[in-house]
Amino acid sequence: MQYNYKILINKEEEGGYMVTVPALPGCITLGDTIDEALIMAKEAIELYVEELQLRGEFIPDNSNTLEYSINLQTA
């Protein structure tokens, strides 16, 4: 089965990058660089999904999610 996940990467003030996976609550990881953060994110997602499979739980993903960005400018 193939799953699709959107991730958010935030630059941390103290250095490095934090990755969150909105479709998988609590699936968060860190990397010193963006490339490392992406590698860590893939690993974290794989482990999260594996655990859900072992428990026989539903595996959410972003296959049917539409993504938009809204820019807001204030005075």
DSSP file (Angstrom, degrees, kcal/mol; ACC not computed):
  #  RESIDUE AA STRUCTURE BP1 BP2  ACC     N-H-->O    O-->H-N    N-H-->O    O-->H-N    TCO  KAPPA ALPHA  PHI   PSI    X-CA   Y-CA   Z-CA
    1    1 A M              0   0    0      0, 0.0     2,-0.4     0, 0.0     0, 0.0   0.000 360.0 360.0 360.0 144.7    0.0    0.0    0.0
    2    2 A Q        -     0   0    0      2,-0.0     2,-0.3     0, 0.0     0, 0.0  -0.923 360.0-168.3-113.1 134.6    1.2    3.5   -0.7
    3    3 A Y        -     0   0    0     -2,-0.4     2,-0.4    59,-0.0    58,-0.1  -0.872  10.5-146.1-119.1 152.8    0.6    6.5    1.6
    4    4 A N        -     0   0    0     -2,-0.3    58,-3.8     2,-0.0     2,-0.4  -0.979  17.4-175.9-122.2 127.3    1.1   10.2    1.0
    5    5 A Y        -     0   0    0     -2,-0.4     2,-0.4    56,-0.2    56,-0.0  -0.982  16.3-150.7-128.7 132.2    2.2   12.6    3.7
    6    6 A K        -     0   0    0     -2,-0.4    17,-0.4     2,-0.0     2,-0.3  -0.784  21.5-162.5 -90.9 141.1    2.6   16.3    3.8
    7    7 A I        -     0   0    0     -2,-0.4     2,-0.5    14,-0.2    14,-0.2  -0.898  12.7-142.7-124.1 155.8    5.2   17.6    6.2
    8    8 A L  E     -A   20   0A   0     12,-2.5    12,-2.2    -2,-0.3     2,-0.5  -0.973  12.9-161.3-116.0 131.5    6.0   20.9    7.7
    9    9 A I  E     -A   19   0A   0     -2,-0.5     2,-0.5    10,-0.2    10,-0.2  -0.962   8.2-173.9-116.3 122.5    9.6   22.0    8.2
   10   10 A N  E     -A   18   0A   0      8,-2.9     8,-2.9    -2,-0.5     2,-0.4  -0.960  24.2-127.9-118.3 130.6   10.3   24.8   10.7
   11   11 A K  E     -A   17   0A   0     -2,-0.5     2,-0.3     6,-0.2     6,-0.2  -0.615  28.9-134.8 -74.0 129.0   13.7   26.4   11.2
   12   12 A E    >   -     0   0    0      4,-2.5     3,-1.5    -2,-0.4     4,-0.1  -0.640   6.8-132.2 -88.0 142.5   14.5   26.4   14.9
   13   13 A E  T 3  S+     0   0    0     -2,-0.3    -1,-0.1     1,-0.3     3,-0.1   0.862 109.4  50.5 -59.9 -36.7   15.9   29.5   16.6
   14   14 A E  T 3  S-     0   0    0      1,-0.3    -1,-0.3    -3,-0.0     2,-0.1   0.444 128.5 -85.7 -83.3   1.2   18.6   27.4   18.4
   15   15 A G  S <  S+     0   0    0     -3,-1.5    -1,-0.3     1,-0.3    -2,-0.1  -0.136  86.2  57.2 110.9 153.2   19.5   25.8   15.1
   16   16 A G  S    S-     0   0    0     16,-0.4    -4,-2.5    -3,-0.1     2,-0.4  -0.242  76.9 -80.9  84.6-175.4   18.3   22.8   13.0
   17   17 A Y  E     -AB  11  31A   0     14,-3.2    14,-2.0    -6,-0.2     2,-0.5  -0.990  25.5-147.9-134.8 135.2   14.9   22.0   11.6
   18   18 A M  E     -AB  10  30A   0     -8,-2.9    -8,-2.9    -2,-0.4     2,-0.4  -0.879  14.1-159.4-103.7 134.0   11.8   20.5   13.2
   19   19 A V  E     -AB   9  29A   0     10,-3.2    10,-2.2    -2,-0.5     2,-0.3  -0.944   8.2-175.0-114.7 132.1    9.5   18.4   11.1
   20   20 A T  E     -AB   8  28A   0    -12,-2.2   -12,-2.5    -2,-0.4     8,-0.2  -0.930  17.2-149.4-122.0 152.0    5.9   17.7   11.9
   21   21 A V    >   -     0   0    0      6,-1.6     3,-2.1     3,-0.4     6,-0.4  -0.888   8.0-163.7-120.5  96.2    3.5   15.4   10.1
   22   22 A P  T 3  S+     0   0    0      0, 0.0    -1,-0.1     0, 0.0   -15,-0.1   0.798  87.4  55.8 -54.2 -34.3    0.0   16.9   10.5
   23   23 A A  T 3  S+     0   0    0    -17,-0.4   -16,-0.1     1,-0.2   -18,-0.0   0.688 107.4  53.3 -72.6 -16.6   -1.8   13.6    9.4
   24   24 A L  S X  S-     0   0    0     -3,-2.1     3,-2.4     3,-0.2    -3,-0.4  -0.814  90.0-138.9-121.5  89.3    0.1   11.7   12.1
   25   25 A P  T 3  S+     0   0    0      0, 0.0     3,-0.1     0, 0.0    -2,-0.1  -0.178  86.5  13.4 -52.4 129.3   -0.5   13.4   15.5
   26   26 A G  T 3  S+     0   0    0      1,-0.2     2,-1.2    -4,-0.0    -6,-0.0   0.417  85.7 133.7  85.9  -1.9    2.7   13.5   17.6
   27   27 A C    <   +     0   0    0     -3,-2.4    -6,-1.6    -6,-0.4     2,-0.4  -0.708  30.1 147.4 -85.1  98.4    4.9   12.5   14.7
   28   28 A I  E     +B   20   0A   0     -2,-1.2     2,-0.3    -8,-0.2    -8,-0.2  -0.982  16.9 166.6-135.4 140.7    7.7   15.0   15.1
   29   29 A T  E     -B   19   0A   0    -10,-2.2   -10,-3.2    -2,-0.4     2,-0.3  -0.934  20.0-136.1-148.0 172.0   11.4   14.8   14.4
   30   30 A L  E     -B   18   0A   0     -2,-0.3     2,-0.3   -12,-0.2   -12,-0.2  -0.913  13.2-176.8-131.2 155.3   14.5   17.0   14.1
   31   31 A G  E     -B   17   0A   0    -14,-2.0   -14,-3.2    -2,-0.3     6,-0.1  -0.987  31.0-133.8-148.9 150.5   17.5   17.4   11.8
   32   32 A D  S    S+     0   0    0     -2,-0.3   -16,-0.4   -16,-0.2     2,-0.3   0.814  96.9  23.5 -72.3 -30.0   20.5   19.6   11.7
   33   33 A T  S  > S-     0   0    0    -16,-0.1     4,-2.5     1,-0.1   -16,-0.2  -0.813  88.2-107.5-126.7 168.2   20.0   20.4    8.0
   34   34 A I  H  > S+     0   0    0     -2,-0.3     4,-2.4     2,-0.2     5,-0.2   0.922 121.0  52.0 -63.2 -42.3   17.0   20.2    5.8
   35   35 A D  H  > S+     0   0    0      1,-0.2     4,-2.0     2,-0.2    -1,-0.2   0.923 111.8  45.6 -59.9 -44.1   18.3   17.1    4.1
   36   36 A E  H  > S+     0   0    0      1,-0.2     4,-2.7     2,-0.2    -1,-0.2   0.897 110.6  54.1 -65.5 -39.7   18.8   15.4    7.4
   37   37 A A  H  X S+     0   0    0     -4,-2.5     4,-2.3     1,-0.2    -2,-0.2   0.888 107.9  50.4 -61.8 -39.4   15.4   16.5    8.6
   38   38 A L  H  X S+     0   0    0     -4,-2.4     4,-2.2     2,-0.2    -1,-0.2   0.905 111.1  48.0 -65.2 -42.1   13.8   14.9    5.5
   39   39 A I  H  X S+     0   0    0     -4,-2.0     4,-2.0     1,-0.2    -2,-0.2   0.930 113.5  47.4 -62.9 -45.5   15.6   11.7    6.1
   40   40 A M  H  X S+     0   0    0     -4,-2.7     4,-2.7     1,-0.2    -2,-0.2   0.868 109.5  54.6 -64.5 -36.6   14.5   11.7    9.7
   41   41 A A  H  X S+     0   0    0     -4,-2.3     4,-2.7     2,-0.2     5,-0.2   0.927 107.2  49.5 -63.8 -44.8   11.0   12.5    8.7
   42   42 A K  H  X S+     0   0    0     -4,-2.2     4,-2.4     1,-0.2    -1,-0.2   0.924 113.1  47.2 -60.1 -43.9   10.8    9.5    6.4
   43   43 A E  H  X S+     0   0    0     -4,-2.0     4,-2.4     2,-0.2    -2,-0.2   0.917 112.1  49.6 -63.7 -43.9   12.1    7.3    9.2
   44   44 A A  H  X S+     0   0    0     -4,-2.7     4,-2.3     2,-0.2    -2,-0.2   0.903 111.9  48.5 -63.3 -41.5    9.7    8.7   11.7
   45   45 A I  H  X S+     0   0    0     -4,-2.7     4,-2.9     2,-0.2     5,-0.3   0.927 110.4  51.3 -64.1 -45.2    6.7    8.2    9.3
   46   46 A E  H  X S+     0   0    0     -4,-2.4     4,-2.4    -5,-0.2    -2,-0.2   0.920 112.7  45.5 -58.5 -44.8    7.7    4.6    8.6
   47   47 A L  H  X S+     0   0    0     -4,-2.4     4,-2.1     2,-0.2    -1,-0.2   0.896 113.0  50.4 -66.0 -40.5    8.0    3.8   12.3
   48   48 A Y  H  X S+     0   0    0     -4,-2.3     4,-2.1     2,-0.2    -2,-0.2   0.939 113.5  44.5 -62.6 -48.7    4.6    5.5   13.1
   49   49 A V  H  X S+     0   0    0     -4,-2.9     4,-2.5     1,-0.2    -2,-0.2   0.894 110.9  54.6 -65.1 -40.3    2.8    3.7   10.3
   50   50 A E  H  X S+     0   0    0     -4,-2.4     4,-2.4    -5,-0.3    -1,-0.2   0.909 108.4  49.3 -58.9 -42.4    4.5    0.4   11.3
   51   51 A E  H  X S+     0   0    0     -4,-2.1     4,-1.8     2,-0.2    -1,-0.2   0.905 110.0  50.4 -64.9 -41.9    3.2    0.8   14.8
   52   52 A L  H  X>S+     0   0    0     -4,-2.1     5,-2.6     1,-0.2     4,-0.6   0.906 110.5  50.5 -61.9 -40.7   -0.4    1.6   13.6
   53   53 A Q  H ><5S+     0   0    0     -4,-2.5     3,-1.0     1,-0.2    -2,-0.2   0.918 108.1  52.1 -62.7 -44.1   -0.2   -1.6   11.4
   54   54 A L  H 3<5S+     0   0    0     -4,-2.4    -1,-0.2     1,-0.3    -2,-0.2   0.852 112.2  46.3 -60.6 -35.0    0.9   -3.7   14.4
   55   55 A R  H 3<5S-     0   0    0     -4,-1.8    -1,-0.3    -5,-0.2    -2,-0.2   0.538 111.1-122.4 -84.3  -7.8   -2.0   -2.4   16.4
   56   56 A G  T <<5 +     0   0    0     -3,-1.0    -3,-0.2    -4,-0.6     2,-0.2   0.769  61.8 148.6  71.1  25.9   -4.5   -3.0   13.6
   57   57 A E      < -     0   0    0     -5,-2.6    -1,-0.2    -6,-0.2     2,-0.1  -0.504  56.1 -86.7 -92.8 160.9   -5.4    0.7   13.6
   58   58 A F        -     0   0    0     -2,-0.2    -1,-0.1    -3,-0.1    -3,-0.0  -0.373  37.0-141.5 -61.7 139.4   -6.5    3.0   10.8
   59   59 A I        -     0   0    0     -2,-0.1     2,-0.1    -3,-0.1    -1,-0.1  -0.894  17.1-157.6-109.7 103.3   -3.6    4.6    8.9
   60   60 A P        +     0   0    0      0, 0.0     2,-0.3     0, 0.0   -37,-0.0  -0.417  19.0 163.8 -76.2 154.3   -4.4    8.2    7.9
   61   61 A D        -     0   0    0     -2,-0.1     3,-0.3   -58,-0.1   -56,-0.2  -0.891  46.8-102.9-152.8-173.6   -2.6    9.9    5.1
   62   62 A N  S >  S+     0   0    0    -58,-3.8     3,-1.6    -2,-0.3   -57,-0.1   0.051  72.7 121.0-106.8  24.4   -3.0   13.0    2.9
   63   63 A S  T 3  S+     0   0    0      1,-0.3    -1,-0.2   -59,-0.2   -58,-0.1   0.839  86.7  33.2 -57.2 -34.7   -4.2   11.3   -0.3
   64   64 A N  T 3  S+     0   0    0     -3,-0.3     2,-0.5     2,-0.1    -1,-0.3   0.101  94.4 115.9-109.8  21.7   -7.4   13.4   -0.3
   65   65 A T    <   -     0   0    0     -3,-1.6     2,-0.4     2,-0.0    -3,-0.1  -0.785  50.9-152.5 -96.9 130.8   -6.0   16.5    1.2
   66   66 A L        -     0   0    0     -2,-0.5     2,-0.5     2,-0.0    -2,-0.1  -0.796  13.5-148.8 -95.7 144.0   -6.0   19.8   -0.7
   67   67 A E        +     0   0    0     -2,-0.4     2,-0.3     2,-0.0    -2,-0.0  -0.955  21.4 166.1-122.1 130.8   -3.3   22.2    0.2
   68   68 A Y        -     0   0    0     -2,-0.5     2,-0.4     2,-0.0    -2,-0.0  -0.951  21.8-147.3-134.8 154.8   -3.5   26.0    0.0
   69   69 A S        -     0   0    0     -2,-0.3     2,-0.5     2,-0.0    -2,-0.0  -0.981   9.9-160.7-121.7 139.3   -1.4   28.9    1.4
   70   70 A I        -     0   0    0     -2,-0.4     2,-0.5     2,-0.0    -2,-0.0  -0.982   4.8-154.3-120.8 125.9   -2.9   32.2    2.4
   71   71 A N        -     0   0    0     -2,-0.5     2,-0.5     2,-0.0    -2,-0.0  -0.858  11.0-164.8 -98.6 132.0   -0.8   35.3    2.7
   72   72 A L        -     0   0    0     -2,-0.5     2,-0.5     2,-0.0    -2,-0.0  -0.968   4.9-168.4-120.6 126.3   -2.1   37.9    5.0
   73   73 A Q        -     0   0    0     -2,-0.5     2,-0.3     2,-0.0    -2,-0.0  -0.961   8.7-166.9-115.0 127.2   -0.8   41.5    5.0
   74   74 A T              0   0    0     -2,-0.5    -2,-0.0     1,-0.1     0, 0.0  -0.750 360.0 360.0-111.3 160.1   -1.8   43.7    7.9
   75   75 A A              0   0    0     -2,-0.3    -1,-0.1     0, 0.0    -2,-0.0   0.458 360.0 360.0 -74.4 360.0   -1.4   47.5    8.2
